[in-house]
Amino acid sequence: MRREGERLVVSGAVTLANVGALLDEGRRHVAEGVRTVDLGEVSEMDSALLALLLAWTREALAASRTLVFANAPESLRTIARLYGVDGLLAL
């Protein structure tokens, strides 16, 4: 994960094995003003990515901000639709 101004780029695997560390790091960036999360470099994912994005969205909304997710993998869109939460995320 790296920050580029108001953009956060998530790279590599996002799975249950590493989501806890990503959650904490992302929360810090959201609190500091990140507005866009780029998911184009995610190489592997499971439903933990969906939970992560929902948590970051909740953090942003609590701070009266919006968070947009760019370059979301199609598999993430599919999982979000399957769970019925696609309308909660700006994919």
DAGI-V264039 format. One line per field, one symbol per residue. ss: DSSP state (a for helix, b for strand, c for the rest). A space follows every 50 residues. Layout:
# DAGI-V264039
ss: ???
This chain:
# DAGI-V264039
ss: cbbbccbbbbbbbbccccaaaaaaaaaaaaaccccbbbbbbbbbbcaaaa aaaaaaaaaaaacccccbbbcccaaaaaaaaaaccaaaccc
